[in-house]
Amino acid sequence: MPKMISIFVLIGVVAVGKIALASEGGVYLGELSWPEAESRLQTSPIVIIPFSAGAKEHGAHLPMNADEVVMDYLLQQAVKSQDVIVVPPILHGWFPSFRGFPGTEISDPNLFQQYVFEVARSLAKNGAQRIVFLNTGITNATGLPIAIAAREIRVQTGIPTLVISWNDLETPEVDVLVEQREGGHGDEVETSINLYLQPEKVRMALAVKDYGNRHEKSYVGYEPGLFSRDSDDPRYSESGIYGDATLATAEKGRQVLEIMTNEWLNALEGFSKAPLRKSN
């Protein structure tokens, strides 16, 4: 009998330990049972819907999962340190700027927007407190349909939503680190990050400097960009990048990721306190 009691005590200690561990950090929704998910969705302050390109061109020197590995890294940092729920990621999206290159895309922005909305609505229905959309694209590209979905969720359900895009996480500190004249895709920054996260997949021998044929803009307004495969188009791009990938180093990538991670975690911490709708 004493041995049996000891076993039950040990099981109890382990169970309590697991609960304590869970309260100190986050979880991936797919790793929970449905009763655990039901309980956690109603108590965790934030649910994260991650979006990234699972296969999008980043030049000849980078793998097409270059955005996805950054998404995974940011999610890991969130789960380690904050009470969040991370749902399975959306890896196919709307990428009109890269349509001429190989990759996977939902070419209809309305379809992509509706897809994101439905994922969020299912979480709202099951008790999500606040929803964060992590967009490893930029605000004025994939961020556009995601932002519309986020607004509709806010209006239709009353649940606070937040969209965080890649460019939200790049502070002026990043500009101090880089040497390229300008950039934005498959460039010194993205190549450096991938040299740090997955160096075995980066082919620096194929890295190039390509600033394209962009003209200086002396007027206001949003002018959509394009990496065209048409040589007659003023935005023709042979390489598929914009910037100087030859200047990349793993150490720069580590420092950029540290900056982005700090911004990411600060945003989550702040949003976790966003007021909720009062219960009746």
ZAPAFI-147656 format. One line per 10 residues: number of its first residue (from 0); for each residue y, z, x of N, C-alpha, C, O. Coordinates in pm, whole numbers, plus 50000, padded with zeros to 5 digits. Layout:
REM residues N
NUM> Y:Z:X:Y:Z:X:Y:Z:X:Y:Z:X ~ ...
This chain:
REM residues 280
0> 49878:50000:50081:50000:50000:50000:50127:50000:50084:50217:49921:50055 ~ 50140:50085:50187:50260:50081:50270:50286:49942:50329:50401:49898:50338 ~ 50177:49873:50369:50195:49739:50423:50253:49644:50319:50340:49562:50348 ~ 50201:49658:50193:50251:49573:50085:50399:49597:50062:50475:49501:50044 ~ 50441:49726:50063:50582:49760:50044:50666:49699:50155:50775:49648:50132 ~ 50613:49707:50278:50686:49652:50393:50708:49503:50379:50814:49450:50413 ~ 50605:49435:50327:50616:49290:50308:50726:49257:50209:50807:49167:50230 ~ 50727:49336:50095:50830:49311:49994:50969:49342:50047:51065:49271:50016 ~ 50979:49448:50128:51108:49482:50187:51155:49371:50279:51272:49333:50279 ~ 51060:49318:50360:51094:49210:50453:51141:49086:50378:51239:49022:50416
10> 51068:49053:50268:51108:48938:50188:51247:48958:50131:51328:48865:50129 ~ 51273:49079:50086:51404:49110:50030:51515:49095:50133:51622:49042:50103 ~ 51488:49141:50255:51588:49131:50362:51616:48986:50395:51731:48947:50414 ~ 51509:48906:50404:51524:48764:50434:51604:48695:50326:51692:48614:50355 ~ 51573:48727:50198:51643:48666:50086:51791:48700:50089:51876:48613:50070 ~ 51821:48826:50112:51960:48869:50120:52031:48800:50235:52146:48759:50223 ~ 51959:48786:50347:52016:48719:50463:52051:48576:50433:52155:48526:50477 ~ 51964:48507:50357:51990:48368:50321:52112:48357:50230:52194:48266:50244 ~ 52122:48451:50136:52237:48450:50046:52365:48473:50124:52467:48407:50100 ~ 52360:48566:50217:52478:48595:50298:52517:48475:50382:52635:48442:50395
20> 52416:48408:50439:52442:48290:50521:52506:48180:50438:52599:48113:50482 ~ 52454:48163:50315:52508:48058:50229:52653:48085:50195:52734:47992:50186 ~ 52688:48215:50176:52825:48248:50139:52922:48226:50255:53043:48215:50234 ~ 52870:48221:50378:52955:48204:50494:52986:48057:50522:53080:48027:50595 ~ 52910:47968:50465:52929:47826:50491:52899:47744:50368:52886:47798:50258 ~ 52886:47613:50388:52863:47525:50276:52720:47476:50269:52635:47518:50347 ~ 52696:47385:50175:52563:47330:50154:52572:47182:50121:52676:47133:50077 ~ 52462:47111:50144:52447:46974:50100:52374:46976:49966:52266:47033:49955 ~ 52433:46915:49865:52378:46922:49730:52234:46876:49725:52152:46935:49654 ~ 52202:46771:49798:52067:46717:49795:51960:46809:49849:51841:46787:49825
30> 52000:46912:49923:51903:47005:49980:51875:47125:49889:51792:47210:49921 ~ 51945:47131:49774:51926:47241:49681:51828:47203:49572:51811:47085:49541 ~ 51763:47303:49513:51687:47281:49390:51787:47272:49275:51903:47310:49292 ~ 51743:47223:49160:51841:47210:49052:51895:47344:49003:52014:47351:48969 ~ 51815:47451:48997:51875:47579:48956:51978:47629:49059:52081:47686:49022 ~ 51949:47607:49188:52045:47646:49291:52173:47564:49279:52284:47616:49294 ~ 52156:47435:49253:52272:47347:49240:52356:47387:49119:52479:47390:49128 ~ 52291:47417:49009:52363:47455:48887:52449:47579:48911:52563:47586:48865 ~ 52393:47675:48982:52466:47799:49011:52578:47774:49111:52690:47822:49093 ~ 52547:47700:49214:52645:47680:49322:52764:47596:49277:52877:47621:49319
40> 52740:47497:49193:52849:47412:49145:52953:47492:49067:53070:47457:49065 ~ 52908:47599:49003:52999:47678:48922:53068:47790:48999:53153:47860:48945 ~ 53031:47806:49126:53092:47914:49205:53163:47867:49331:53261:47928:49372 ~ 53116:47759:49392:53181:47710:49513:53318:47652:49479:53331:47581:49379 ~ 53420:47682:49558:53555:47636:49524:53576:47487:49536:53665:47432:49470 ~ 53497:47419:49620:53520:47276:49645:53388:47198:49649:53290:47242:49708 ~ 53390:47082:49584:53282:46984:49596:53341:46862:49665:53446:46811:49624 ~ 53274:46814:49769:53322:46699:49845:53241:46575:49811:53118:46576:49819 ~ 53311:46469:49772:53248:46338:49754:53287:46254:49875:53402:46210:49884 ~ 53194:46230:49967:53229:46155:50089:53212:46005:50069:53115:45958:50008
50> 53307:45931:50121:53296:45786:50119:53317:45731:50259:53407:45773:50331 ~ 53232:45635:50296:53246:45569:50425:53178:45434:50419:53093:45409:50334 ~ 53216:45347:50510:53148:45218:50522:53019:45238:50601:53023:45274:50719 ~ 52907:45214:50537:52781:45223:50608:52758:45104:50700:52686:45114:50799 ~ 52821:44991:50665:52807:44870:50747:52934:44785:50731:52946:44708:50637 ~ 53027:44801:50826:53152:44726:50825:53187:44689:50969:53169:44771:51059 ~ 53235:44569:50990:53261:44525:51128:53369:44610:51196:53468:44648:51135 ~ 53345:44638:51324:53441:44709:51408:53450:44642:51545:53463:44710:51647 ~ 53443:44509:51545:53443:44437:51671:53302:44419:51723:53207:44478:51671 ~ 53289:44338:51827:53157:44311:51885:53104:44428:51965:52985:44434:51995
60> 53191:44523:52002:53151:44632:52091:53106:44757:52018:53044:44845:52079 ~ 53136:44768:51889:53101:44888:51813:52998:44859:51706:52997:44748:51651 ~ 52911:44955:51675:52816:44937:51565:52889:44939:51432:53001:44990:51422 ~ 52827:44886:51330:52891:44876:51200:52896:45009:51126:52958:45019:51020 ~ 52830:45110:51179:52833:45243:51118:52943:45331:51179:52938:45454:51167 ~ 53040:45270:51245:53141:45346:51320:53217:45446:51234:53253:45553:51282 ~ 53242:45411:51108:53310:45505:51018:53216:45614:50969:53255:45730:50955 ~ 53092:45576:50944:52995:45671:50887:52970:45789:50979:52955:45902:50932 ~ 52964:45766:51110:52937:45878:51201:53053:45977:51204:53033:46096:51224 ~ 53175:45926:51183:53291:46015:51175:53283:46098:51047:53307:46218:51049
70> 53248:46033:50937:53229:46104:50810:53126:46215:50826:53150:46329:50786 ~ 53012:46182:50885:52906:46282:50904:52956:46400:50987:52926:46515:50956 ~ 53031:46370:51090:53083:46477:51178:53177:46569:51101:53165:46691:51110 ~ 53269:46512:51026:53364:46594:50949:53292:46679:50844:53328:46794:50821 ~ 53191:46622:50782:53115:46697:50682:53040:46813:50747:53035:46923:50692 ~ 52983:46789:50863:52912:46896:50934:53005:47012:50966:52967:47129:50952 ~ 53127:46981:51008:53223:47086:51040:53261:47165:50915:53279:47287:50921 ~ 53273:47097:50803:53307:47164:50678:53194:47256:50633:53219:47370:50591 ~ 53071:47208:50641:52956:47288:50598:52938:47410:50686:52897:47516:50639 ~ 52968:47396:50813:52953:47508:50906:53049:47622:50877:53016:47739:50898
80> 53167:47589:50828:53273:47690:50825:53327:47727:50688:53395:47829:50675 ~ 53300:47648:50585:53363:47675:50456:53264:47665:50341:53162:47598:50350 ~ 53297:47734:50233:53214:47735:50113:53237:47607:50034:53316:47605:49940 ~ 53170:47502:50074:53183:47371:50009:53045:47320:49971:52943:47362:50025 ~ 53045:47227:49877:52924:47153:49844:52950:47008:49879:53048:46950:49833 ~ 52865:46949:49960:52878:46808:49998:52773:46728:49922:52653:46752:49936 ~ 52818:46632:49844:52724:46551:49767:52683:46429:49850:52749:46398:49949 ~ 52574:46361:49813:52532:46243:49888:52645:46140:49897:52715:46117:49799 ~ 52663:46080:50013:52779:45993:50035:52769:45858:49965:52660:45810:49934 ~ 52884:45800:49942:52894:45662:49895:52917:45576:50019:53017:45593:50089
90> 52826:45484:50046:52830:45408:50172:52862:45261:50153:52867:45185:50250 ~ 52885:45219:50028:52924:45081:50001:53055:45085:49926:53068:45159:49828 ~ 53154:45008:49970:53283:45015:49905:53356:44882:49904:53297:44776:49927 ~ 53486:44890:49877:53572:44773:49862:53647:44750:49993:53735:44828:50030 ~ 53611:44641:50064:53669:44613:50196:53723:44471:50203:53671:44390:50279 ~ 53826:44438:50126:53874:44299:50126:53923:44249:50260:53913:44129:50288 ~ 53975:44337:50344:54028:44292:50474:53920:44240:50567:53948:44165:50660 ~ 53794:44280:50541:53686:44246:50634:53581:44155:50568:53470:44141:50619 ~ 53618:44096:50457:53522:44020:50378:53466:43899:50452:53356:43853:50421 ~ 53539:43848:50547:53491:43730:50619:53384:43761:50723:53322:43669:50777
100> 53363:43889:50751:53264:43929:50852:53138:43984:50785:53143:44023:50668 ~ 53025:43987:50856:52904:44046:50800:52925:44195:50767:53004:44264:50831 ~ 52854:44239:50666:52863:44378:50623:52826:44389:50477:52787:44290:50415 ~ 52837:44508:50421:52807:44528:50279:52934:44569:50207:53010:44652:50257 ~ 52957:44511:50090:53081:44539:50018:53058:44531:49868:52979:44451:49820 ~ 53129:44617:49794:53145:44601:49650:53277:44527:49634:53383:44589:49639 ~ 53271:44397:49614:53393:44315:49620:53484:44334:49499:53602:44299:49505 ~ 53432:44390:49391:53512:44413:49271:53573:44554:49280:53500:44652:49270 ~ 53706:44566:49299:53767:44698:49313:53752:44785:49189:53743:44907:49199 ~ 53748:44720:49071:53731:44796:48947:53592:44856:48937:53575:44968:48889
110> 53493:44781:48983:53356:44831:48983:53342:44948:49079:53279:45049:49047 ~ 53401:44933:49198:53396:45042:49296:53468:45166:49242:53418:45278:49254 ~ 53584:45145:49183:53660:45257:49126:53579:45328:49018:53575:45451:49014 ~ 53515:45251:48932:53436:45310:48823:53316:45386:48878:53278:45490:48825 ~ 53257:45333:48984:53143:45400:49048:53183:45537:49102:53115:45637:49078 ~ 53296:45540:49175:53346:45667:49228:53377:45763:49114:53346:45882:49121 ~ 53440:45711:49010:53476:45793:48894:53351:45855:48830:53351:45974:48797 ~ 53247:45776:48812:53126:45826:48745:53056:45934:48828:53003:46030:48773 ~ 53057:45917:48961:52999:46020:49046:53076:46150:49028:53017:46257:49013 ~ 53209:46141:49028:53292:46260:49012:53275:46321:48873:53271:46443:48859
120> 53265:46235:48771:53252:46288:48636:53121:46365:48618:53117:46464:48546 ~ 53015:46319:48683:52888:46390:48673:52899:46530:48733:52837:46624:48683 ~ 52977:46543:48839:52996:46673:48902:53085:46763:48816:53061:46883:48804 ~ 53188:46703:48756:53275:46778:48666:53195:46832:48547:53214:46947:48505 ~ 53107:46750:48495:53025:46790:48381:52937:46909:48413:52906:46989:48326 ~ 52897:46919:48540:52806:47027:48581:52877:47146:48644:52812:47230:48706 ~ 53009:47153:48629:53078:47275:48665:53159:47275:48793:53205:47381:48836 ~ 53179:47158:48857:53258:47155:48980:53396:47215:48955:53460:47186:48854 ~ 53442:47299:49048:53572:47366:49035:53687:47277:49080:53787:47262:49009 ~ 53673:47218:49196:53772:47128:49254:53696:47017:49326:53589:47042:49382
130> 53749:46896:49325:53680:46784:49388:53767:46722:49497:53882:46686:49472 ~ 53711:46710:49616:53778:46643:49728:53706:46512:49755:53584:46508:49772 ~ 53783:46405:49760:53729:46274:49796:53764:46250:49943:53881:46235:49978 ~ 53663:46246:50029:53686:46215:50170:53672:46065:50188:53564:46009:50166 ~ 53781:46000:50228:53783:45855:50245:53802:45823:50392:53911:45842:50446 ~ 53698:45775:50459:53714:45740:50600:53766:45598:50618:53753:45539:50725 ~ 53826:45545:50512:53911:45427:50522:54055:45476:50521:54081:45594:50544 ~ 54148:45385:50494:54289:45426:50493:54344:45428:50351:54285:45371:50259 ~ 54457:45494:50334:54515:45518:50203:54541:45389:50126:54509:45381:50008 ~ 54599:45288:50193:54636:45165:50125:54526:45060:50124:54554:44941:50108
140> 54402:45102:50141:54290:45009:50130:54186:45073:50038:54204:45075:49917 ~ 54078:45124:50094:53978:45189:50009:54035:45309:49935:53982:45351:49833 ~ 54142:45365:49987:54205:45479:49922:54265:45446:49787:54283:45535:49704 ~ 54298:45318:49761:54362:45281:49635:54270:45303:49514:54308:45379:49425 ~ 54152:45241:49508:54064:45266:49393:54013:45410:49388:53992:45464:49279 ~ 53995:45472:49504:53950:45612:49504:54058:45701:49443:54027:45793:49367 ~ 54184:45675:49476:54294:45755:49422:54305:45739:49271:54335:45836:49200 ~ 54282:45619:49220:54286:45599:49075:54174:45678:49008:54195:45741:48904 ~ 54055:45674:49067:53943:45752:49012:53976:45901:49013:53947:45972:48917 ~ 54037:45947:49122:54073:46089:49134:54175:46129:49028:54166:46237:48970
150> 54273:46041:49004:54375:46070:48902:54312:46078:48763:54347:46166:48684 ~ 54221:45987:48734:54157:45987:48604:54071:46112:48582:54066:46167:48473 ~ 54003:46154:48687:53924:46277:48677:54016:46395:48648:53985:46479:48564 ~ 54128:46399:48718:54224:46509:48696:54274:46510:48552:54281:46615:48489 ~ 54308:46392:48501:54364:46383:48366:54258:46410:48259:54283:46482:48162 ~ 54139:46353:48277:54037:46361:48173:53961:46493:48171:53910:46533:48066 ~ 53952:46560:48285:53871:46683:48290:53954:46808:48318:53909:46919:48292 ~ 54074:46791:48372:54155:46907:48408:54120:46966:48544:54182:47063:48587 ~ 54021:46908:48612:53977:46960:48742:54071:46910:48852:54099:46790:48858 ~ 54121:46998:48938:54205:46954:49049:54127:46861:49143:54010:46885:49173
160> 54193:46756:49187:54131:46661:49280:54223:46638:49399:54345:46654:49390 ~ 54163:46600:49510:54238:46572:49632:54172:46457:49705:54051:46458:49725 ~ 54250:46359:49745:54199:46247:49826:54250:46263:49968:54371:46272:49990 ~ 54158:46267:50063:54194:46277:50205:54142:46153:50275:54021:46130:50281 ~ 54234:46073:50328:54197:45950:50398:54211:45967:50549:54272:46062:50597 ~ 54153:45874:50621:54153:45878:50768:54294:45898:50822:54316:45984:50907 ~ 54390:45819:50771:54526:45826:50825:54595:45958:50795:54694:45992:50860 ~ 54546:46033:50696:54599:46167:50670:54564:46263:50783:54633:46362:50805 ~ 54456:46233:50853:54405:46325:50955:54456:46293:51095:54442:46375:51186 ~ 54515:46175:51112:54571:46139:51243:54716:46185:51250:54804:46124:51188
170> 54742:46289:51323:54876:46345:51337:54948:46278:51455:54887:46200:51528 ~ 55076:46308:51475:55149:46257:51592:55085:46297:51725:55108:46233:51827 ~ 55004:46402:51722:54934:46443:51845:54841:46333:51893:54819:46317:52014 ~ 54785:46256:51801:54695:46146:51838:54774:46038:51912:54726:45981:52010 ~ 54895:46010:51864:54977:45908:51928:55006:45942:52074:55018:45853:52158 ~ 55017:46070:52104:55043:46114:52241:54924:46084:52331:54942:46058:52451 ~ 54805:46089:52275:54682:46071:52354:54655:45925:52392:54600:45897:52498 ~ 54695:45833:52303:54655:45694:52323:54754:45617:52409:54872:45650:52417 ~ 54702:45513:52474:54782:45430:52564:54812:45291:52508:54903:45224:52556 ~ 54736:45248:52408:54757:45114:52354:54895:45100:52290:54954:45198:52244
180> 54945:44979:52287:55078:44954:52231:55081:44985:52082:55176:45044:52032 ~ 54976:44945:52013:54957:44972:51871:54811:44947:51839:54738:44893:51922 ~ 54768:44986:51722:54628:44967:51689:54600:45003:51545:54693:45027:51466 ~ 54472:45008:51510:54439:45041:51373:54296:45014:51334:54248:45066:51233 ~ 54223:44933:51415:54084:44906:51376:54003:44863:51497:54039:44768:51567 ~ 53892:44933:51521:53807:44901:51636:53882:44914:51766:53847:44852:51867 ~ 53986:44995:51765:54081:45003:51876:54047:45113:51975:53933:45159:51982 ~ 54147:45156:52051:54127:45262:52149:54080:45390:52083:53993:45459:52137 ~ 54137:45423:51967:54103:45549:51899:53959:45546:51848:53880:45634:51880 ~ 53926:45444:51768:53791:45438:51709:53685:45421:51817:53576:45479:51807
190> 53715:45344:51919:53617:45325:52026:53596:45455:52102:53483:45488:52139 ~ 53703:45528:52127:53691:45658:52196:53606:45755:52116:53520:45824:52172 ~ 53629:45761:51986:53552:45851:51900:53403:45816:51905:53318:45904:51912 ~ 53374:45687:51901:53233:45647:51905:53171:45667:52042:53051:45692:52053 ~ 53251:45655:52147:53200:45687:52281:53160:45835:52289:53069:45871:52363 ~ 53229:45917:52213:53197:46060:52212:53079:46091:52120:52992:46171:52156 ~ 53074:46028:52003:52971:46061:51905:52840:45985:51925:52732:46041:51905 ~ 52847:45860:51965:52725:45780:51982:52743:45680:52096:52744:45559:52074 ~ 52756:45730:52218:52783:45643:52334:52677:45537:52357:52706:45429:52409 ~ 52554:45567:52320:52446:45472:52343:52459:45345:52259:52395:45244:52288
200> 52542:45350:52156:52559:45234:52067:52687:45155:52095:52713:45054:52030 ~ 52767:45201:52190:52893:45134:52222:52872:45040:52341:52815:45079:52442 ~ 52919:44916:52327:52902:44815:52433:53040:44786:52494:53107:44690:52457 ~ 53080:44870:52587:53214:44858:52645:53235:44725:52718:53349:44682:52735 ~ 53127:44661:52761:53140:44531:52827:53196:44426:52732:53249:44324:52776 ~ 53183:44450:52601:53231:44356:52501:53365:44399:52441:53421:44329:52357 ~ 53417:44513:52485:53545:44563:52433:53659:44472:52479:53660:44423:52592 ~ 53755:44449:52388:53867:44360:52420:53999:44422:52377:54003:44524:52308 ~ 54106:44359:52420:54241:44391:52372:54283:44278:52280:54283:44162:52320 ~ 54318:44312:52156:54355:44210:52060:54462:44267:51967:54434:44351:51881
210> 54586:44219:51985:54695:44263:51899:54726:44162:51789:54823:44176:51715 ~ 54644:44060:51779:54658:43963:51672:54789:43887:51675:54857:43881:51777 ~ 54822:43829:51561:54944:43748:51549:55043:43813:51453:55113:43743:51380 ~ 55049:43945:51454:55134:44015:51358:55282:43997:51391:55324:44002:51507 ~ 55359:43974:51285:55503:43957:51304:55574:44091:51280:55523:44179:51211 ~ 55691:44103:51338:55769:44224:51316:55824:44224:51176:55877:44123:51129 ~ 55810:44338:51107:55849:44348:50967:55986:44413:50958:56005:44527:51000 ~ 56083:44338:50902:56219:44389:50891:56257:44416:50745:56375:44420:50710 ~ 56155:44434:50661:56179:44453:50519:56083:44559:50467:55980:44588:50529 ~ 56117:44617:50352:56035:44724:50295:55923:44664:50211:55922:44545:50181
220> 55829:44748:50175:55721:44706:50087:55585:44712:50154:55574:44714:50277 ~ 55482:44715:50071:55344:44719:50119:55292:44577:50130:55285:44504:50031 ~ 55255:44537:50250:55204:44403:50277:55058:44415:50319:55029:44454:50432 ~ 54965:44382:50229:54823:44398:50261:54783:44319:50386:54825:44205:50406 ~ 54700:44383:50469:54653:44319:50591:54524:44243:50569:54461:44254:50464 ~ 54484:44167:50669:54362:44088:50660:54314:44053:50799:54393:44021:50888 ~ 54182:44059:50818:54119:44008:50939:54052:43877:50898:53935:43875:50857 ~ 54127:43769:50910:54080:43641:50858:53990:43569:50958:54009:43580:51079 ~ 53892:43496:50906:53808:43410:50990:53857:43266:50988:53799:43179:51053 ~ 53965:43241:50914:54023:43108:50903:54126:43090:51015:54228:43160:51017
230> 54103:42997:51106:54191:42978:51221:54330:42929:51181:54423:42937:51261 ~ 54345:42879:51059:54476:42835:51011:54557:42948:50950:54676:42933:50923 ~ 54494:43060:50928:54560:43175:50867:54638:43250:50975:54585:43271:51084 ~ 54764:43292:50948:54839:43366:51050:54776:43499:51087:54808:43556:51192 ~ 54687:43548:51004:54616:43672:51036:54473:43645:51088:54384:43729:51074 ~ 54455:43529:51146:54325:43496:51204:54287:43598:51311:54369:43635:51394 ~ 54161:43641:51308:54112:43736:51408:53977:43691:51461:53879:43684:51386 ~ 53974:43661:51588:53847:43622:51649:53759:43743:51678:53637:43737:51668 ~ 53823:43854:51714:53748:43973:51755:53715:44067:51640:53614:44137:51645 ~ 53799:44070:51537:53779:44166:51427:53837:44302:51457:53811:44396:51383
240> 53918:44316:51564:53980:44444:51594:54132:44429:51601:54185:44318:51604 ~ 54200:44543:51602:54344:44542:51621:54379:44659:51713:54374:44775:51672 ~ 54414:44627:51837:54442:44730:51935:54379:44696:52069:54340:44582:52094 ~ 54369:44797:52155:54311:44777:52288:54192:44870:52308:54208:44985:52349 ~ 54074:44818:52279:53951:44899:52291:53914:44926:52435:53835:45018:52462 ~ 53967:44850:52530:53929:44867:52670:53981:44998:52728:53933:45043:52833 ~ 54078:45060:52662:54137:45185:52711:54062:45309:52663:54103:45421:52694 ~ 53956:45292:52588:53886:45405:52526:53808:45488:52627:53754:45436:52724 ~ 53804:45619:52603:53719:45711:52679:53660:45815:52584:53717:45843:52479 ~ 53547:45870:52622:53483:45972:52539:53570:46096:52528:53572:46161:52423
250> 53642:46130:52634:53727:46249:52631:53840:46232:52530:53874:46327:52459 ~ 53899:46115:52524:54000:46090:52421:53939:46106:52282:54001:46162:52192 ~ 53818:46057:52267:53749:46068:52138:53728:46212:52099:53746:46249:51982 ~ 53689:46295:52195:53668:46438:52166:53798:46502:52120:53799:46580:52024 ~ 53907:46470:52187:54036:46531:52152:54087:46482:52017:54142:46559:51939 ~ 54068:46353:51989:54111:46300:51859:54030:46365:51747:54085:46403:51644 ~ 53901:46379:51767:53817:46443:51665:53856:46588:51643:53851:46637:51530 ~ 53895:46656:51748:53939:46795:51733:54064:46803:51647:54076:46890:51561 ~ 54157:46711:51669:54280:46706:51589:54247:46675:51444:54296:46742:51353 ~ 54165:46574:51422:54130:46534:51286:54054:46645:51214:54077:46669:51096
260> 53965:46711:51285:53887:46819:51225:53977:46935:51183:53958:46993:51076 ~ 54072:46969:51266:54165:47078:51230:54242:47044:51103:54257:47129:51015 ~ 54290:46921:51093:54362:46879:50972:54271:46883:50851:54311:46926:50743 ~ 54150:46838:50868:54049:46832:50762:54017:46972:50709:54019:46995:50588 ~ 53988:47064:50799:53952:47200:50758:54072:47274:50698:54056:47352:50604 ~ 54190:47250:50752:54310:47311:50695:54335:47263:50553:54375:47340:50466 ~ 54310:47134:50530:54328:47078:50395:54229:47140:50298:54266:47175:50186 ~ 54105:47154:50340:54004:47214:50254:54038:47360:50223:54026:47404:50109 ~ 54081:47432:50324:54116:47573:50305:54232:47586:50207:54229:47670:50118 ~ 54333:47504:50225:54448:47510:50136:54413:47470:49993:54455:47537:49898
270> 54337:47363:49978:54303:47314:49844:54208:47408:49772:54204:47410:49649 ~ 54131:47486:49847:54037:47579:49783:54110:47685:49701:54048:47755:49620 ~ 54240:47697:49722:54321:47795:49648:54408:47728:49540:54488:47794:49474 ~ 54392:47597:49523:54470:47527:49419:54438:47587:49283:54321:47608:49251 ~ 54540:47613:49201:54517:47676:49071:54424:47597:48982:54429:47474:48979 ~ 54339:47668:48909:54249:47607:48814:54305:47622:48673:54390:47706:48647 ~ 54256:47539:48583:54297:47551:48443:54248:47686:48388:54136:47728:48416 ~ 54331:47751:48310:54295:47881:48254:54183:47868:48154:54180:47775:48073 ~ 54090:47962:48161:53978:47960:48065:54024:48017:47931:54106:48108:47927 ~ 53970:47962:47823:54005:48013:47689:53928:48142:47659:53944:48200:47552
